[in-house]
């Protein structure tokens, strides 16, 4: 693997994404379903790509969302869809496209109240909380995020009622159905104007932020962290958890400092990754240079990718830990201290 000479250095202005041009491409370009690179393709539960490459455009999102609506009917999933998004530039347009289709299909939708962005774990928590004790009328979710991918990418993930990533047999069905819609010029896709969708009787607000943060101490001994007096540093990497960390610190009395509060769809504050691209990957020592440089300021510091389902852990003694090393410690702790 050849390491780019710019790796670990601040992003040069010349590589920053042109956000207006990117959003224009989202709405103006139409995918060619005969080109495999322009079809809907699900990876780890989601479809990802750049609008510039005609791989993540309005037609993709309209088709995928209608396919999800059809899948829900087939599986008799009749509860609400918990809908969240991250801070990538394409997330906001995709959010609008998805809501237009969901509302037109008469699907109950739960949008974030008070904060624009919703981390993937908060959506999963909302799904599980709603479904607890239910055998019917189950909820599921959509998270609009390409995870740690570069700023010109968009992503669209589906979470079934179990709250985690959809299995491959589910995503294959949605992928196939969505590509059928692309081939027929979106025939069969229901849609209404975004302004009407926002005001639809099926569109509701849900307090992801306070519900998620308020439930943390049911699974984590927050008092032990507080009483230890350790100093914590966190870099949200410009991601969806930006408003969650201050509330966590306030609610549980933690000595926690946010070292970067910037939200910028170009992610110009990042140091570039190994290949010279901007990538919000908390497991990359190149992307994490700023937080590694602060390792002596905190007992422990951490960062998350833009939808906050990946972590990077920095310690004074070791710098950036390999993710699996940290997970091994967590697993050891759980088996040693959780009898159930």
ABEGO torsion letter per residue (X at the ends): XBBBAABGBBBBAAABBBAAAAAAAAAABBBBAABAAABBBBBBGBBBEBAAAGABBAAAAAAAAAAAAAAAAAAGBABBBBBBBBABAAAAAAAAAAAAAAAAAGBBBBBBBGBABBBAAAAAAAAAAAABGBABGBBBBBBBBAEABBAABBBBBBBBAAGBBBBAAAAAAAAAAAAAAAAAGGBGBBBBBAAAAAABAABBBBBAAAAAAAAAAAABBAAAAAAAGBBBBBBAGGBAAAAAAAAAAAAAGBBBBBABABBBAAGAABBBBAAGBBBBBAABAAAAAAAAAAAAABABBBBBBAAGABBBBBBAAAEBBBAAAAAAAAAAAAAAABAX
